[in-house]
């Protein structure tokens, strides 16, 4: 909905596939791949930053490393918005970027 009007956007499978590949190139993975998150419908379409180290022992520490979120906020999100034309919504409680 935009300005109380239903907007129908036809799917473009080539663009969708390119977008998924772009997210993968940036180490963003679908939450659906994580068994412990995939059953929470609220987060079914979310993405997370894959830790740089893929070992199980470092996974949780890497998943929540502040530096990964700061890089996402300072570099990746602005690039997606300015160069790729993405509209990005950021939760009010997301503490890794200035939302002024």
Buried (B, 14 or more C-beta within 10 A) or exposed (E): EEEEEEEEEEEEEEEEEEBEEEBEEBBBBBBBEBEEBEEEEEBEEEBBBBBEEEEEEEBEEBEEBEEBBEBBBEEBBEEBEEEEEEEEEEEEEEEBBEEE
